[in-house]
Amino acid sequence: MTRNNVEIREVTDGQSLKEFIRVPYAIFKDDPNYIPPLEMERMDILSRDKNPYFEHAEACYWLASRNGETIGRISAQLDQLVQKYHGEKTGHFGFFDCINDQSVADALLETAENWLRERGAEKVIGPFSLSINEETGMLVDGFDTPPSLMMAHSRPYYESLVKNHGFEKVKDVWAYWLDISQDILPPAVDKLVKRTFNSDKVTIRPIDMKNYDRDLATILDIFNDAWSDNWGFIPFTDNELKQVAKDMKLLIRPDFTYIAEMDGEPQAMMVTLPNLNELIRDLNGKLFPTGIFKLLWRLKLHPRYKTVRVPLMGVRKKYQNGMIGGAMAFSLIETCRIHATAAGCTHAELGWVLEENTRLQKMLETIGCAHYKTYRLFVRDL
């Protein structure tokens, strides 16, 4: 399809998929904060044969070019679980990157919208790459720092491109930054934590790597319960749980990942991961031939990262509004902080957090977290 001298091509094979993955390299070539993701990891996420997301969803990818030069990309997704859990015929778009040209953005967005409309979608929300459990939202504030692991990066003009096309804001999610090199618990919170744990009812234990699959399944079960009332929530399927367990195993550290138990039953959890983006910054997305050895050296043999990210944290719903739930959450944060600083880390990103989740925002701000990035989701009726 050609519109306003913009050619839109569907991604149909491995070669065009590689081209799709590499589009941001040119878009961000003069942005010092852009970090190319690992191409192998992107290929696996976008592969219909490898990503269990496609057991309940379908997607299509397109490239935009002009005069033979690739200048943009986009995806469209239709997930059966969205309608199952939210009763909405809602499609998603994602992987939106393009030059600062409204005609290019319009051609890409219109192509995604037409594909979704043909499949019965009544509105479109995005960007999600590919789902709400992966990269969520478009960066609209916080361009002056690089993205952390599993978080998106955008050009400041992206927001104008989608709004000029007719999209409106539907939701913001926030990321927080925390200096973990110093004590973070206020005296009153520290007293609450100590009183709770002196009762012997609540204990915190690290993930057991000998029973890794079992413990990670427990962590994700807590996540599914803790987040189930949140806007846009979609639970992990069994096969997605298995894939997450496989994907995260290289990054998981038992001294960074904890489960809180109440009378021996798991009720809260926190996963802190090395900020992989800090370690792959100079690899230009490639693990081979030498990148894999550099990564393993930096990650396992001679760890040198200074930042970590907390992508998963949750307390089961029955404890969320009580003193014990708060004590478990603060204790998990402090336990992870102590061990992360012992490993040489100095800062952590926590998030994302929904803009209306004032309870969690207040808790994070109590320990000194600063809201430093905002990711926006947009909606348009079809």
N, C-alpha and C positions, 0 to 999 in steps of 0.2 A: 504494500500500500504506500502511495506517495501523497503527501499533503503539504502544500506550501514549500515545495522543494525538499521536504523531509521524507526520507524513505524509512518505513517501519518494517523490520524483518523479524519473523518468529524464530526463536532459538529451536533448532530441530536436531542438532547433533552435538557430539562432544567438542568439536572445534568451535562452533558458535557459542557453546556454553562457556568455554574458556574465555572467549572474547567478551561475553556477558560479565564474567567475574572481573575482568581487567578494565572495564570501562572507568571505574573511579580513578585509576592511575593517572589518566590525563586530566580528569576534572579537578583533582586535588594536587596536581604536580607542583604548585607553588604554595601549598599549605603545609607549614612545618609541623602541624599537629596531626596530620593524617597518618595513620598506621595501616598499611595493607594487611588484610587478614590472610591467613594461610590459605593458599589456593586449594590445597587438598581438602581442607575442612569445608570450604565453600562448595566444592564439587560434591562432597558427600551430602551436605544439607539440601542441595538443589536436585540431587539424584532421586528419581522416583523409585529406583530399585533399592536404595540404601536408607532412605529416611522414612521411618514408620509413620510420619505425619501423613504421607500419601495413602495410608490405609483408610483414612477417613476424609481426605481432601484431594482436590485436583488443582493444578496450577498451570499457568502458561507464562513464558518469558519472551520479551521482545527487545530488540536493539533499534536505535535510531541512528541514521547516518545522513550525511549531506555531502555530495560531491566525493563519495568514496571514503569519507572520514566518519568514524563512529563517534557520536556526540551525546549519547544518552542510552538509558535502559529503564525497564520497569517490569514488574511481575504483577499478575492477578491471581488470587487464590479464592477458592470456594470450599469452605470447611463444613462438613455435615454436622460437626459437633456444635458449631455456633447456633444453628437452628435448633438442635436438640436441647441445649442448655439455656438458650435465651429466646427461643421462639421467634427468631428474626431471620428473614431471607437477606442476610447481609454478606456481601463479599468484601474481600480485602485487596489492597494493593501494597506493594513493597518494592524493595531494591530500586527505589527511585533516585536516580542520579542523572543530571544532564547539565549542559552548558547553560549560561544565563540568557536564554532565548525563549520567549513565551510561545512561539510557534512550535518549538521542539517539545516543550512540556505539554502543550495542548494535544499534539499528535500522540504522544505516549499515553497520557491520561485518558484520552478518548478511546484509544485502542483497548486499554484495560477495561474501561467502562462498558464498551460494546461486548466484549467477551463475557463479562459478568451478567450483563443484561440478557444476553442470549440464553443464559443458564438459569434465568429466573430470579436473579438478585434484584432487590428493590432499593438497596442503598449500598454505598461502598465506604469503608473506613480504612484508614492507613496513615502512615506506612507500618506494616508488620513484615518482618523478614525471617521466617514466613508466618509465624503465629505469635500470639501474645506471650507465649512461653519462650520466645527467642528474642531477637532484637525488636524493640517496641518504640515507635515514635520517631519524630524528626527533631533533631537538635535545633532549638530556637534561641537558646541562651547558654553561654559557656563555651564559645568557640576558641577561647584563648588557651585551652588545655587539651591534651590528647585524650581520646576515648579510652576507657578501661575495658577489660575483657568483657566480651558479649554485649557491648554497648555501641550504638551507632554514632557516626560523625556526619555532619552535613555542611553544606555551604550556606552562608547567611541568606542568600537570595532564594533558596528553595521554598521558603514559606510563601514568599510573594508569588512564585510561579503557581503553586497549588491554589492559593486563595484567589488569584486572578482567573483561574479556571472555573471557580465556583464552589470550592470547598470552604467549609467553616470549621473552626475549632470544635472538637467534641470533648477532648480530655487532655490534661497535662499530667505527665509523670515526672518526678523529681529524683535527682541523684544528690547524695550528700557526701561531703568530704570531711575526714576526721584525722586530726593529728593524734596518733596513738602512742607517741613517744613519752607522754606524761600521763599521770593519773587522771581519770575522766569521771569517776563516780563522785557526785556531791555527797557530803557527809550524811544527809538524811537517806539517800539511796543506798549508800554503803551500809548503813545501819540496818535497813530493810533486808538487804541481801544476806547479811550475816545472821540476822534473826531467823530468817526462813531456813537457812541451811543448818543452823544449829538444832533444828527440830528433827533432823535425820529423815524427814519425809521426802525431801527433795535432794536428788544427787545429780551430778553432771559427770558424764563419762565421754571419752573420745570415741570416735568411730573405730570399730574393731576391723582392721584390714584382713584378718583371717576369716571374718564373716562379712566381707565388704558388701556383697549383693544384698544380704539380709538387712544390714544397717542402712544402706542407701535407700532401699525400699521403704524402710521405716521413716527415714527423713522425708521422702517424697510423699508418703501417706500423710504425715503431719502437715506438709505444705498444702496438699489437696484439701485438707480439712480447714486449715487456718485461713486460706485465701478464698474459700468457696463462695463467700458473700461479696467479694470484690467485683467491681465493674469489669465486665469483659472476661471474667475468669473461665478458663477451659482446663479441666483436669488432665493430667498426664494419663495416657492409656498404658496398659501393661507393657506393650512392646516399646512404647516411648520411654517408660521407666527403665527397661533393659538397655535401651540405647544410651540414655543419659548416664547410666551406671558405667557403661563401657567407655563413653567419651570422656568422662570426668576422672577416670581412675588414675591417669598419669598426673593430674593436677592435685588430687586430694591428698592432704597431709593429715594424719591422725591428730597432730597437735594443733591443727587449725579447724577441726570439724568436730562438733559436740552435740550430744543428745542429752536433754534434761529429762529426768524421770521422776514421777510422783508415785510413791509407794511401789516402785519397781516398774511402773508403766510409762513408756515414752510419751511425753506431753509437749515437748518443745525441742527445737533444733536450731542450729546455726552452722552454715557452711561458709568458710572463708577460703578463698582460692588465691594463689599467687597471681598477680596481674600479668597474664601471659603477654599482653600487648607491650609491656615494658621490655620483654625478652626477645620479641620478634621484630622489633622496630626496624632493624637494619637488614632483615632477611628478604625484604621486598616480596613477601608472600610465598617464598619458595623454600621447601624443606630439603630439596636435593639439588646438587650432590652433597653439599657441605652443611646446609642449614640444620638438618636433623641432629648432627653432632654438636653444633653450637647450642641448639636449644636444650638438648639433654645435659650438656655441661652446665649451662646457666641455671637449669631447673633442678637438677638432681645432684650432680657431682660437685658443683661449686656454686651454690645458690648466691645470686647477687642482686636479686630484686629488692626494692625498697617499698613497693606498694602492693596492696592486696585488695581484693574486692569481695564483698559479701552479697552474692546473688540470691541466696536462699536463707530466710530466717522466718520462723513462725512459731506461734503458740496455739495449741488446739483451742477451738472456739469457746469451749466451756470454761476456760481459764483466762480468756483475753481481757475481761473487764475487772478482774480481781487482783488483789494484792499478790497472790502467789504467782499469777501469770506475769505480772510486772517484774517480780523478783527473779523468775526464771530467765526472762528476756535480758535483764541487766546483767545477770550472772554469766550468761552465755557470752555476751559482748565483752565483759571484763576478762573472762577466761581466755577467749580468743585473742584479746589485745595483749595479754601478758605473754602468751606464747609467740605471737607474731613479732613483738618487740624483741623477745629473746632470740629470734631468728634473724634479727637485723632490720626488720621492717619499721618504717616511720609513719606511713600514712595509709588510710583505708578509704575506699569508696563503698558506701552502703546505698543500696537501691536496686530497682527503682521503687518509688513510693507514690501512690496516687495523690493528686492535689487535695482531695477532700479527706484524706486519712490524717486528720489532725491529731488523733491519739498517738499514732506512731511518730508523726512529725515532732510532737512535743517531747516524746521520749528521747528521740535522737538529738534534739536541740538541748535537752537537759544535760547530755554528756559532752556537749561542745561541737556537735556536727553542724556544718554549714551547708545550706542549700546552694550548690554551685553549678548545676546544670539542669536545664528544663528540656524535656522532650515532649513534642506536641503531636496529638493524633487529630486527623481531620475527617470530616464526613461530608458526603454529598448524596442527595437522593437521585436515583436512577429513573 
